[in-house]
Amino acid sequence: MVVLVLENVPSSLRGKITRWLLEVKAGVFVGKVSAMVRDKLWDKVRSNCSGGTCLMIWSSQTEQGFDIEFWGAASRVVTEWEGIKLMTKHP
């Protein structure tokens, strides 16, 4: 399972992502794709976000059962503490 959240990105990028994932709300995409497709989608998002903010969450063999990655000027960052990922908000 993959969840992709795109904020302030070009609508053309959102359109490209809908070829692979379902847009359940404006800028929020979900779906089940292979790891290779997930990585290629993430590369496309990072190279075309044009100053926007991007977040990807995917199923993983971790203690929490998922992994998370940000790209862009996010108001929150992922902090890892003893193997558990936590969200830290920028002041």
C-alpha positions as CSV (number, residue, x, y, z in Angstrom):
1,M,0.0,0.0,0.0
2,V,1.2,3.5,-0.9
3,V,-0.1,6.9,0.2
4,L,1.2,10.0,-1.5
5,V,0.3,13.5,-0.4
6,L,1.1,16.4,-2.8
7,E,0.7,20.0,-1.8
8,N,1.2,23.0,-4.0
9,V,2.4,21.0,-7.0
10,P,1.5,21.5,-10.7
11,S,-1.8,19.9,-11.7
12,S,0.0,18.2,-14.5
13,L,2.0,16.2,-11.9
14,R,-1.2,15.2,-10.2
15,G,-2.6,14.0,-13.5
16,K,0.5,11.9,-14.2
17,I,0.2,10.2,-10.8
18,T,-3.5,9.3,-11.4
19,R,-2.3,6.9,-14.0
20,W,-1.0,4.7,-11.2
21,L,-2.8,5.7,-8.0
22,L,-6.3,6.7,-7.0
23,E,-6.8,10.4,-6.0
24,V,-9.2,10.1,-3.1
25,K,-9.0,13.8,-2.2
26,A,-7.3,16.7,-3.9
27,G,-3.6,15.9,-3.6
28,V,-4.0,12.6,-1.7
29,F,-3.3,9.4,-3.6
30,V,-3.5,5.8,-2.6
31,G,-2.8,2.5,-4.3
32,K,-0.9,-0.8,-4.3
33,V,2.1,-0.9,-6.7
34,S,5.4,-2.7,-6.8
35,A,8.4,-1.3,-5.1
36,M,9.9,-0.5,-8.5
37,V,6.9,1.5,-9.6
38,R,6.7,3.2,-6.2
39,D,10.3,4.3,-6.5
40,K,9.9,5.5,-10.1
41,L,6.7,7.5,-9.0
42,W,8.7,9.1,-6.2
43,D,11.5,10.1,-8.6
44,K,8.9,11.7,-10.9
45,V,7.3,13.5,-8.0
46,R,10.6,14.8,-6.7
47,S,11.7,16.1,-10.1
48,N,8.4,17.7,-11.0
49,C,7.1,19.2,-7.6
50,S,8.2,22.7,-8.5
51,G,8.6,24.0,-5.0
52,G,5.7,22.0,-3.5
53,T,5.7,19.6,-0.6
54,C,5.5,15.8,-1.1
55,L,5.0,13.0,1.4
56,M,5.0,9.3,0.7
57,I,4.0,6.5,3.1
58,W,4.3,2.9,2.1
59,S,4.0,-0.6,3.7
60,S,7.4,-1.8,5.0
61,Q,8.9,-4.5,7.2
62,T,9.5,-2.2,10.1
63,E,8.2,-2.2,13.7
64,Q,5.5,0.3,12.7
65,G,4.6,-1.5,9.5
66,F,5.3,1.5,7.3
67,D,8.0,3.8,6.2
68,I,7.7,7.5,5.4
69,E,9.6,10.1,3.3
70,F,9.3,13.8,2.7
71,W,10.4,16.1,-0.1
72,G,10.2,19.9,-0.2
73,A,9.7,22.5,2.4
74,A,7.6,20.5,4.8
75,S,6.3,22.0,8.1
76,R,7.1,18.6,9.8
77,V,10.0,16.3,9.6
78,V,10.5,12.6,10.4
79,T,12.7,11.9,13.4
80,E,13.8,8.4,14.2
81,W,14.0,7.5,17.8
82,E,15.2,4.0,18.7
83,G,13.8,2.6,15.5
84,I,10.4,4.3,15.7
85,K,9.7,7.2,13.4
86,L,8.1,10.2,15.0
87,M,6.9,13.5,13.5
88,T,8.6,16.7,14.6
89,K,6.9,20.0,13.8
90,H,9.1,23.0,12.8
91,P,8.6,26.0,15.0
